[in-house]
Amino acid sequence: MTKKIFAMLGTLALLSACETASQKVVSGSAATSSSSGSASSSGSTSGSSSVDKKQSLFAQAKQTAADKLIAVGDRVLFDYDSAELDSSAKILLDAQSRFLRVNSDLNFIIEGHCDERGTREYNLALGEQRATAVRDYLVIQGIDPDRIKVISYGKEKPAVVGSNSMAWSKNRRAVTIIE
Amino acid sequence: MISKAFADDIKIKINSGQIEPLPVAIADFTGKEGKSNQIGRQISEVISNNLVGSGQFKAIESAAFIAPPTSPSVRPNFLDWSPLGIKALVTGSVKNINNDEIEVEFRLWDVVAETDLIGLRLTVASKAWRRVAHIISDEIFERLSGDSGYFDTRIVYVSESGPQNKRLKRLAIMDQDGENHQYLTDGSFLVLTPRFSPTSQEITYLAYFKNEPRVYIFNLETGQQELLGSFPGMTFAPRFSPAGDKIIMSLAQKGITDIYTMNLNNQEVKRLTNSSAIDTSPSYSPDGKQIIFNSDRGGSQQIYIMDSNGKNVKRISFGNGRYATPVWAPKGELIAFTKMHKNKFYIGVMAPDGSGERLLAEGYLVEGPTWAPNGRVLMYFKQDKPIDDGKSTNVNLYKIDITGFRETRIITPSDGSDPAWSPLLPN
């Protein structure tokens, strides 16, 4: 018993060190030295009015293109636990690939999503499969693979909130957005 | 523990073999002045909450005590305690050493055999009194139950707030009982699935930092996060190896998700699975010789086992439904998992060969079990069926005995998910 008491005495000094360490909160910018987000915003504040104008025109053009993409159809839906493109998805992606060809100066991100009826990690993988299925189809249609990135959000970003099959079907999706 | 047979109709059966809780008296720890007296009372309260919360003990109300609390150096008059049915008595004291330090002493008495069982004297910073209470709780638990304790531990989890389609997620850490709650990240990027290293000083997790989902390691001592390696696709589902020298995780690339390890000492990357399916949620056996994971290589998501080099892959789950997130018990005898069947989610346990499946908890969504270091309690998260107004959702941390008893919600400042239980903290 005495031995144990001494062992405890020697070790509890570590307590305070471990408690203070966890006080620190990592913020988005503090964690790494470089920051991708700050480059564009600092450019717009220091630039001349013509630069501002150019940028706003660019932003406007991008917004117009984004609107057009939505009009063409920015998303395809999937069956439960499936990453297969059905015929209606392929028809939509044919139209999407025409849009991507016309807007050859733009790059795209395909976001893969899942409904909430799966486990988190599995859904991350499934979302990646869905986004990749869309990417592969677009590449077959002649779109340069270097113009397309994929990202999976699993079940983290539902398009429709709800606990019914209608909501789930709309959340099982791959969405193409302009980078 | 009486095991529950697995029935095809997936009904949660409550175990009828509950152990009668042992009646104990936890006297207020005595102090000479106001401050030490107050700390003494608080320490007793934490010990009592821990022991009662384990389900194995019943604390007799101090109002029923015949004798006043005594110093741990004084042998109690056992006749004062035995009439109340009390089997064990805890006495203790708190002494101010200086402004910042206290000396805490405790003794555990066997009221029936009229003898002392264990005693400890600890000198600590006053503000660390909670941890002392947890350490004492573990000593008492160990001595009286014969099992190792789990009170001097922490939980890392994902704190959630905001509407479901625009959820703010932050890493947070707290003591096992919900106290000492702290945020580790500020919510400016999405974080998921944190897990402790064997020393509890690092946490590995998935972060969407700069919108690139990758595995990171967070160091609790420095507060810094570090990107793990450089991979051509999304890395996720990380866990430390039992020795802490490797991270096992998934890499998703070109529609294929396989399992990899990365050696933290030399950055060596090894690919362990090579299927065109989804292989994810890997977890090592406590001896590091085997790995369990879930895969849909056979058509639906099921649990598989393989050697740590990726050889001898075998499916072990054969019940109805999909099986996911297998995680090995600290002593190796069981695997906890998430099961999905007929629009319901379950938390269950089975032997590593897939036999003896028992379901412990169910819900609209329950997921991601994590073991207390003594293997007696599981924590997981539960999402209630969301109200279809786009605003409300309820996601909370729960724990349950592996007997299937005492499902208890862990109170957190806001919603919580993806809990991970630390090992016993290093002394």
Interface residues (C-beta under 8 A of the other chain):
Chain A: M1 K4 I5 A7 M8 L9 T11 L12 L14 L15 S16 A17 C18 E19 A21 S22 Q23 K24 V25 V26 S27 G28 S29 A31 T32 S36 G37 D81 A83 E116 R117 G118 T119 R120 E121 Y122 L124 A125 L126 E128 Q129 T132 A133 D136 I151 S152 E156 K157 P158 A159 V160 V161 G162 S163 N164 A167
Chain B: I118 G119 L120 R121 L122 T123 V124 A125 K127 A128 R131 V132 I135 P163 Q164 N165 R167 I173 N180 Q182 Y183 L184 T185 D186 S188 F189 L190 L192 T193 Q201 L206 F209 K210 N211 E212 P213 F218 L220 E221 T222 G223 Q224 Q225 L227 G233 M234 F236 A237 S250 A252 Q253 K254 G255 T257 I278 T280 S281 N294 D296 S300 Q301 R322 A324 T325 T338 M340 N343 Y364 L365 E367 G368 Q383 K385 P386 D388 D389 G390 K391 T393 D418 L425 P426 N427
